[in-house]
Amino acid sequence: MFVEVAEEEESERTLLLLHGAGVAGWMWQPLLAAFQSRTPVTCLVPDLPGHGRSADRAYRSHGDTLARLIPLIENRGPVTVVGFSLGAQLAVLLASERPDLVNAAVIVSAQAKPSRLPRATLALLGLTAPLARNERFARAQARQLFIPDELLPHYLQNSRELGRESLLAAVNENIRFTVPAGWGGYRGATLVLAGARERRVMRRSAELLGNPGAAVRVVPGCGHGIPLQRPGWLADEILKLTPRN
């Protein structure tokens, strides 16, 4: 799995940034730029299997992906994990299963209430998957994710390269995800976010993820794209939460 390390001198904070399905590590560029104008941080930015520079390895499951992520941070001490959408589900699992590796968690737009008709959803997705390679369709999808113009070429390339197997596996995990048993016992600092303009299931999911140590917020004016819509605000919230090493 390809991992970019954005490490600054005198950094006292280490973050693991986990992107959503259909994008890749490049989606964090606005957030990384916001950090640069604030304080030095070290950011580990993987491209998850099936995505971006890891497109040659299919996405198989959350469990398989988590097994690949854990070695990235085991020798670095506890990190703050920040996840968006599918990456937020992985962040919840990581904090639940390896709380010793996670000193804080920022969960952005994680679905935690399973879809009612997963088989029908996957069947339809299987039929329409080739549309992802259609540039007009991909541009429409990019608008739904609030991809800025400067990152649009990355999104279009991702759409062409994301294989059907990876797409179906990632979506299958995403729409069946439930709150893991260990999440209620996680005691690190936690922020759970959903956009006010997201689907109701996302706002309900944020409530379900409100463990005893979590602050749950609905972000006004935002849809399913908080890291791209409000990168400066999100950077400030992450820094408030993140302990120094």
N, C-alpha and C positions, 0 to 999 in steps of 0.2 A: 504494500500500500504506500503510495507516494505521500510524503509529509513535507511541507514547507515549514521551516523554523524561522520566525521573525524575531531575532534576539537583539536587544539593545543593551548597550553598556550601562552598568549601574542598575539593571532591572532588579526589582525586588518582588515582582509578581509574575507567576507563570500561569498562562491560560491555555486551555485546550478548546478549540473552536470547531464545532461539528455542524456541517452544513445540512441542508434539507435534500430531499429527493429531487432529481432533475437539474440540480445545479452542482457546484463543486466549491472547493476552497476559495475560489476567486470572489464568491459572494461576500466575503468578509473584508474586501478591500476598503470600503468606506469606513468600517469600524476601525481597521488598522490605522487608517489616516487620522481618525479622530484621536486614537491613543497617542499618536506621534506628537500631537499638539498639546498633550496633557502631561504625561509622565512615562518614563521608560517601562515597558512590559516585554516579557517574552511570550510569544504566541506560537503554539504548535497547531498547524493548520493542515490536517490531512484531507486528501481527496478520498472519499469512501469508496469501497469496491464498486465497480461498474460506472464510476463517475470521473470526469475530468482526466487527470493523468493516471488514474487507476482503472480506466475503462477496460483494460485488458483482463481484469479479474472480475468475474460476475458477482453481483450482490446476491448472497444466498439467504442470509437471515440476520436478525439483530444479534443473535448469540454468536454467530461466526464473526461478525464485524467487531463485536465487543472483545472477543478473544484476540483480535488483531490490534485493537486500540490499547489494551492494557499494557503490553510491553513498551509502548511509546512513553509511558509516564512512570513506570515502576521505579526507574532509577533517578527520577527527577524530584522525588518528594511530592507531597500533596499539591494538586493544582486546582484552579477554579475551572470548572467545565461549563461552557456556554453552548447550548444547542438550539438549533432552529428546526421546527417541524419534525421530520424524521430524525434529525440529529438531536432534537430535544428528547425524544423517546430514548435514544441511546444514552443521553446524559442522565436521565432518570434511572436507567438500568445500571449504569456505571456507579452512580452514587449509592444505589441500593445494594449492589453486590460487592463493591469494593470501597466502602466509605473511608477506609484508611488512605485511599489515593485521592480523595476529593475533599478539599477544605471548604468549598462553596460551589453552589450550582445555580445557574441562570437558565431557566426553562422557558423558551419562547415558542408559543404556538404549537404545543404538543397535543395531539389528539389522544385522549385517554378513555374515551367512551367508544366501544366498538361500533362499527357501522351495522345497520340492521340486515342488510342483504349483501354480505361480502362476496358470495359466489357470483351473483348477478353483476356486481361491480367489476369483478375481475374478468368475467366473460366479456363484458362490453369493452373493457380496457384492452383485452387481447385482440379484439376486432379492430379497434381504433389506433392501436400502437403505431402503425406505420405513419399516421398523421404527424407524429412528433418530428419526422424528417421533412415535413412540408414547411417551408420558411414562413408562409403566411400564417399558418396555424401556430407555429412556434412563437412568432411575434405577438400574437394575441395572448398566448399563455404567459409570455414575458410581462405583458402589461398587468396581468392578474397578480404577478409576483412583485410588481413595482421595480423591475430591473431597470436601472438607469441606462441612458443611451451609451455611455462609455463602456458598460459591461455587456451590452447586447450581443456583440460578436462572440463572447464566451458562451452565452446562453444558447445561441444558435448552433455553435459547434457541439455543445453538450447534447443538444436535442438530436443532432445527427448521429452521435456516437453511442448514446445510451441504448443498449441492447434490450430486446423484448424480454429476455430472461431476467435481467436485472430489474427492469421496470416492474414486471409483475411480482417479483419476489419482494421488492421494497414496498410496493403498495399493499401487498398482502399482509406484510408485517405491520404496516402503518394503520390499516383500517381494522385490524384485529387487536390492537394493543390495549392492554388494561394496566391499571396501576399495580406494579409488582409488590409483593408482600413486604419486602425489605424497605420500601420507600417510607412507610410510616415510622420506621425506626431511625431514619437518617437525621442526624442532629447538626449537620453543617449549615451555615448561613445559606438561605435559599430564597430566590426570587422567581415567581411564576408569572409570566406575562401572556396576555392575549390582546388582540386588537379589537377595539369597539365595533369595527366594521367587518369582523370575521363572522363566519357561520356560527350559529348559536352553539353547535356542538363543541366548538373550540373554547368558547367562554365557559361552558359547563365543564369541559375537561380541565380548565385552569382551576376551577373550584375543587374538582376531585383530587387534584394534585396538591392541594393545600395541606401539607403535613404540619405537625406541630411547630416546626421551626420556619415555616415558609411565609413570606409576604406575597399575597396574590393581588395583581393589579390588572385592570382593563385599561389599555392605553387609548385615550381619545384620538379620533381621527385616523387611526391606523387600521389597515386590513391585514392580510396574511403576508406581511413583509416588513415587520418592525425594524429589523437590522438595516434594511435599505431605505426605509422611510425616515427613521429617526436615529441615525448612527451616533451623532454627538450625544444625544440624550442617553442612549443605551450605554455608551462608553462611560458616562458619568455614573450611571447606576451600577455598572459592573465594578468600577473602581471603589465605590462606597462599600461594596460587599466583600471585595477580595482582600484577604489578609496578606501582609508582606511576608516574604520567605524568611 
